[in-house]
């Protein structure tokens, strides 16, 4: 399993994929934070806060994470190497987990450089350090957990097809639905009696809760639970090839 994890990480950085993901993520967020004028611009807003980063990052990840995961199983299917992996001395779940952890590692690498933004805001505050660090770390936790769920969804979609473009579209669509779809359904008039329950099925409710700086175990278990559900779905799809 460790060998496969290393192989996937090496695959990300031996091509342009890994570097592109990190660069695009940093540039896109940096433009909204420091360059584009308006309320999202850190200087224009006048507040020592990284709210713009945590507002924009879920939408940027909505496209970047499927781009990372779309090839993980689809490419193996297309080239016929998936069968070779399945006969290795690895369980199907270990195979899924190795690829999932490799995708998570790349996403973590893309988040780490944004700590420069955090340090910049911390030092630019008046007086220096006058920012809500609790909410910031809570938002980082929520953003990483959100990315982990996007990755689990993307891995599942990649296992459904050998076409990377289809895997990308499926993953982006399903991730968007998980992020805002349940919230939209909960706001429908005939959902009034169960709207709170329906909204809490979606990602945004739990992401916003963590962004307030309160690390609630219910939010943590929400993300971990959905991660496990999609990883088990992926395992089931792989094992169905041997039925």
N, C-alpha and C positions, 0 to 999 in steps of 0.2 A: 504493500500500500504506500509506503514511504517513497519507494522507487517511482511509482506512478505519479505521486504528488510532485516529486522533483522534475519528472519528465514534463508534466503540464506547465509548471512554472518556467522551466527552461524553454518550452515551446512558446510561451507568451513573450519572453524577452529575446528569443533568437529571431523573432520576426518583429514587425513594426507594431503589432497589436498592443502589447503591454505599454510601450512608450506612448503610443497614440492616445490610449485611454487616459493615462496620467496627464499628458500634456493638454488634451482637450478639456478635461475636467478642470484643471487649474486655470487655463486661459478663459474658459467660459465664465467661471465664477469670478475670476479676477476682473473681467471686463464689467460685470454688473456691480461689483464692489467698488471699484476705483476709477473706472473710465466713463461708462455711460452715465450721462447726467440724469437726475430725477430722484425720486424718493428712495429708490433702492441703493443709490450711491452713498457710500459711507460718509464721505466728506459733506455732501449736500444735506444729508439727514441730520447731522449734528449730534448723533447719538453714538456712544462707544458700545457698539453691539454688532454681532455677526449674524443678525437676523436674516440679512439678505442671502448669505451663504446657505443657511438652513431652509430658506424658502425656495431657492433655486435648485439646490443640489438634488432633491428628489426627482425633479423633472429632468435634469441632465442625466441622472442615473437611469431614468426610465428608458433612455435610448442607449446609453453606454453599457449598462449591464447586459442587456440582450445581445449586444455586439460582442461582448466577451464570451458569453455562454453558448452562443448559437452553434459554434463549431465543435463543442466538446464531445457530443455524441453523434451529431449529424455527419460530421466529417469522417468519424470512425465507420459509420454505416456506409457512406458513399464509397470509401476506399476498401471496404471489406475487412478492416482490421478489428472490428468490434468482436467478431467471433473468436479471434485470437486472444483478446482480453478476457473474454468470458470463460475460456478454458484454462486460464492461469490459476495458480493456487490462491485465488482471492474470491471471497464471496461477492455476490453482485452488489450488496450494500457497501462493502469496502471499496469496490470500484467506483460507485456513485459518490461515496464520501471523499475519496481522494481527489476526484475532479472538482467537487464542490469546494473543498478546502483550498484548492489551487486558485479557483476563481475568487474566493474570499480574500486570499492573500494579496492578489492583484488589486482588489478594491481597497484594501487597507493601505497598500502602498500609495494609492491615489489620494487617500485622505490625509496621510501623515504630512505632506508638504503644506497643507492648509494651516498647519499650526503656525506657520510664518504669518498668516493673516491674523491669527489670534494674538501673537506677540506684538504685531504692529498696532492693533487696536488697543491692546493693554497699555502700550507705551504712549500712544497718542491721546489717551483719555486725559481729562483735566479734573483732578490731578491724576498722574499715571497710576494705573491699577484700578481706576474707578469704573468698573464694569461688573456685570452680574456673571461671575465665573461659574457659579453653580448651574445656572440655566445653560451656559455655554457647554459645559461638560455633559449635561443631560442631553443637550441637542446632538452633540457628537455621538453619544451612546445610541440615541434614537436613529441617527442617520446611518450608523454602521449596521444596526439591526434591520433597518429598512433595506439597505443594500443586500444584506444576507438573505432576506426573503425574496427580493428581486432575483438574486442568483439561484435560489432553489427553484423558483418558477421558471427561469430561463433554462436551467438544466433539464427540468421535466419536459419543456417544449422541445428542446434539442433531441430528446430521446424519442420523440414522436415521429420524426421525419429525417430523411437524409438530405433535405434541401435546407441550406443555411438561411436563405432569405425567408422561407416559410417559418423556420424556427424563430428568427428574429421578430417577424410580425406577430406570431402567436405570443411570444414572451412579452413584447411591448404592450400588446392589447390586454393580456391577462393581468399584467402588472398594473396597468392603468385602472382596470376594473377593480382590482384589489385595493388600490390606493384611494379612488374616489367613487367607484361604482356603487358600493353599498351605502355610502353617504347620500348619493343622489336618490337611490331607491327609498331610503328612510325618510326623505323629505316629501315623498309623494303623499297626497291627501289621504288616501285609503290606508296609509301605513301609520297613522297617528298613534294607534294603540301600542304598536311595537317598534316605533321609530328608534328609540334609544338602543334597543337590542340589535336592530339591523345595522345602525351606524357603527356600533362597537365591533362588528365583524370586520369592518374595513381597516386599512392600515392607518389612514390619516388621523383617526381619533386617538390611537395609541402613540403615534409619532408626536402629535401635538402635546399629549400628556407628558411625554419624556422631555420635550423641549422646554417645558416650564421649570425644569431643574429638579423635579421630584422623581427619583428612580423607584417606580412602583413595580413590585414583583409581578403583578398581574399583566403589566405591559411587557415585561421581559418574557414571561411564559407565553404570552400571545405570539410574539415573534418566533420564539423557539418552537412552539407547537406547530405553527404553520410551516416553518422550515422542515420539521420532521415529516409532516403530512406530504409535502411535495417531494421530499427525498424518497419516501416510501412509494409514492406514485411512480417515481422514476425507476425504482428497483422493480416494481411490478411490471412496467413496460418492458424492461430488459429481460426479465425472467419469462415473459410471455413468448419470447422468440424461441424458447426451448420447449414450449408445450406441444 
